[in-house]
Amino acid sequence: MNHWLALGIAIVAEVVATTALKSTEGFTRLWPSLVVVGGYAAAFYFMTVSLRVLPLGIMYAIWAGVGIVLVALLGWLLYKQALDLPAMLGIALIISGVVVINLFSRTVTH
């Protein structure tokens, strides 16, 4: 499996799991809780697949950065959680960091 595809699947699985956390109501609801556990299990499995090629620090920076941006966006869309200007600026910096890593780092293999 392509390491970038594996990382993409890991990111999506983590975002789904993290977004579902709110619906678990403290892990008292079965189905959302299973989505959380399954999503994190899938995320960590696919992270290990991407680690066959990508360096740990680079893989984790991309995984965390993209995950943060997507979870913040879903929190805004699904749960109507407001993002103020400092939050949006911080998210823009995270996106910039991921772009810089991917475009300019010599430790990333494309």
C-alpha positions as CSV (number, residue, x, y, z in Angstrom):
1,M,0.0,0.0,0.0
2,N,1.2,3.5,-0.8
3,H,2.4,5.3,2.3
4,W,0.6,8.5,1.5
5,L,-2.7,6.6,1.0
6,A,-2.1,4.9,4.4
7,L,-1.4,8.2,6.0
8,G,-4.6,9.7,4.5
9,I,-6.7,6.8,5.8
10,A,-5.1,7.2,9.2
11,I,-6.0,10.9,9.2
12,V,-9.6,10.2,8.1
13,A,-10.0,7.5,10.7
14,E,-8.7,9.7,13.5
15,V,-10.9,12.6,12.5
16,V,-14.0,10.4,12.4
17,A,-13.1,8.9,15.8
18,T,-12.3,12.3,17.4
19,T,-15.5,13.9,16.0
20,A,-17.5,11.0,17.3
21,L,-16.2,11.5,20.9
22,K,-18.8,14.1,21.6
23,S,-21.6,11.7,20.7
24,T,-20.4,9.0,23.1
25,E,-21.6,11.1,26.1
26,G,-18.7,9.8,28.2
27,F,-18.7,6.4,26.6
28,T,-22.2,5.7,27.8
29,R,-23.6,5.3,24.2
30,L,-22.5,2.0,22.5
31,W,-22.4,2.8,18.8
32,P,-20.6,6.1,19.0
33,S,-18.2,4.5,21.4
34,L,-17.5,1.7,19.0
35,V,-16.9,4.3,16.2
36,V,-14.3,6.0,18.4
37,V,-12.5,2.8,19.4
38,G,-12.6,1.4,15.8
39,G,-11.5,4.7,14.3
40,Y,-8.5,5.1,16.6
41,A,-7.5,1.5,16.1
42,A,-7.6,2.0,12.3
43,A,-5.8,5.3,12.6
44,F,-2.9,3.7,14.5
45,Y,-2.7,0.7,12.2
46,F,-2.5,2.9,9.1
47,M,0.0,5.2,10.8
48,T,2.3,2.2,11.2
49,V,1.9,1.4,7.5
50,S,3.0,4.9,6.6
51,L,5.9,4.6,9.0
52,R,7.5,2.0,6.7
53,V,8.6,4.9,4.5
54,L,8.0,8.2,6.3
55,P,10.1,9.4,9.2
56,L,8.2,9.4,12.5
57,G,8.4,13.1,13.2
58,I,7.3,14.1,9.7
59,M,4.4,11.5,9.6
60,Y,3.2,12.7,13.0
61,A,3.4,16.4,12.1
62,I,1.3,15.8,9.0
63,W,-1.2,13.5,10.8
64,A,-1.7,15.8,13.7
65,G,-1.7,19.0,11.7
66,V,-4.3,17.9,9.1
67,G,-6.3,16.2,11.9
68,I,-6.5,19.4,13.9
69,V,-7.6,21.4,10.9
70,L,-10.3,18.9,9.9
71,V,-11.6,18.3,13.5
72,A,-11.9,22.1,14.0
73,L,-13.7,22.4,10.7
74,L,-16.1,19.6,11.6
75,G,-16.7,21.0,15.1
76,W,-17.7,24.3,13.4
77,L,-19.9,22.6,10.8
78,L,-21.5,19.8,12.9
79,Y,-21.6,21.2,16.4
80,K,-21.7,25.0,15.6
81,Q,-18.5,25.6,17.6
82,A,-17.4,29.1,16.8
83,L,-13.8,29.8,15.6
84,D,-12.6,33.3,16.5
85,L,-9.8,35.1,14.7
86,P,-6.9,33.8,16.8
87,A,-8.2,30.2,16.3
88,M,-8.4,30.7,12.5
89,L,-5.0,32.3,12.4
90,G,-3.6,29.3,14.4
91,I,-5.2,26.9,12.0
92,A,-3.7,28.8,9.1
93,L,-0.3,28.5,10.7
94,I,-0.8,24.7,11.1
95,I,-1.8,24.4,7.4
96,S,1.3,26.5,6.5
97,G,3.5,24.2,8.5
98,V,2.2,21.1,6.8
99,V,2.7,22.7,3.4
100,V,6.2,23.7,4.2
101,I,7.1,20.2,5.4
102,N,5.7,18.7,2.3
103,L,7.2,21.1,-0.2
104,F,10.6,21.9,1.3
105,S,11.7,19.2,3.7
106,R,14.3,16.8,2.4
107,T,13.2,14.1,4.8
108,V,9.8,13.6,3.1
109,T,9.9,11.1,0.2
110,H,7.3,11.8,-2.5
